[in-house]
């Protein structure tokens, strides 16, 4: 599994924006689709909310990628 860390300077980042920013999804539209299809896990559980607030310490997993949010 490939791992990446995304540093944020705000309180949170939305899940679909995190997937796009990390490069795992090429567009926001693609991120929306994979989230709604239940293909993304947040902290080990399937998440279908594209507006999910990801805070420091949260982890998203999709298609062999693991993205950790850092403050």
PyMOL commands that set and color helices and strands:
alter all, ss='L'
color gray80, all
select helices_A, chain A and resi 15-22+28-36
alter helices_A, ss='H'
color red, helices_A
select strands_A, chain A and resi 2-7+13-14+41-42+45-46+53-54+59-62+65-70
alter strands_A, ss='S'
color yellow, strands_A
deselect
rebuild
show_as cartoon
